[in-house]
Amino acid sequence: MNEQDIQGQNLLNQIKTAKSWQNKYRFLMLLGRLNKDQFSPEWLDPVNIVAGCESQVWLVKQNNQYYATSEARIVSGLLYIILNRLNKLSTLEQKNFDLNACLSEYSLQNHISESRTNGLQALLNQVQSLS
């Protein structure tokens, strides 16, 4: 594990154990910054934009790993959570990925707006089409 992976795991654990939404939000923002650092600027190409997202989201697949980022740091943090899980799954498991279960694991499902959830689902649909 490199330093960014360790930092990401620490933030994921902090989100899981945070008692207030404000703390979860703060950790999501930090995770979003970390996620943006892992996304190559050359991938910010219009061809990589995910349709159906309120904030611009870019998705790429490199060496059987998915990378995504957003101009919105909170969305970028959510993308980190989802892709951290997705990148560990088989292609079949990726096709059956349960977004609500993933968000529930971090107690985020009640704090994410419907439009954000729809955007995250659009990302998942694109991942599944690339699998």
C-alpha positions, -999 to +999 in steps of 0.1 A: +000+000+000+013+034-009+008+066+013-023+077-006-039+043-002-032+044+035-046+079+038-077+069+018-083+039+041-079+061+072-105+086+058-129+057+049-126+045+085-132+080+098-163+084+077-177+051+090-171+060+126-181+097+125-211+104+146-223+137+129-231+145+093-208+175+096-178+153+104-187+128+076-190+157+052-156+170+062-140+136+057-158+132+024-143+166+013-108+154+023-114+121+004-125+142-026-092+161-026-073+128-023-093+113-052-086+144-074-049+139-068-051+104-081-068+114-114-045+123-142-051+157-158-049+141-192-081+122-185-101+154-182-112+150-217-148+155-229-149+119-242-146+107-205-175+128-192-203+107-176-237+118-189-265+122-164-245+138-136-254+172-122-217+180-116-192+172-143-178+137-137-150+120-157-146+083-157-117+062-172-107+026-171-069+019-170-054-015-165-088-030-153-091-002-127-117+026-128-108+062-119-133+090-117-133+125-104-157+155-103-154+192-102-174+190-069-152+178-041-181+161-022-190+141-054-153+132-058-153+118-023-183+097-030-167+085-062-136+074-042-159+053-019-177+037-048-146+030-069-126+018-039-152-010-036-158-016-074-122-020-082-120-049-058-149-068-074-150-092-103-168-081-135-199-101-125-199-085-091-195-051-106-226-057-127-246-065-095-231-036-074-256-022-049-251+015-046-275+019-017-258-008+003-224+009-003-237+042+008-254+026+038-222+011+050-209+046+056-243+059+068-245+083+039-277+071+022-300+096+040-276+125+033-272+122-004-297+142-026-318+124-052-299+142-080-265+131-066-278+095-062-290+096-098-256+109-110-238+081-090-262+056-106-253+071-141-216+065-132-224+029-122-243+023-155-213+035-174-189+013-154-212-017-161-212-009-198-174-008-198-171-041-179 
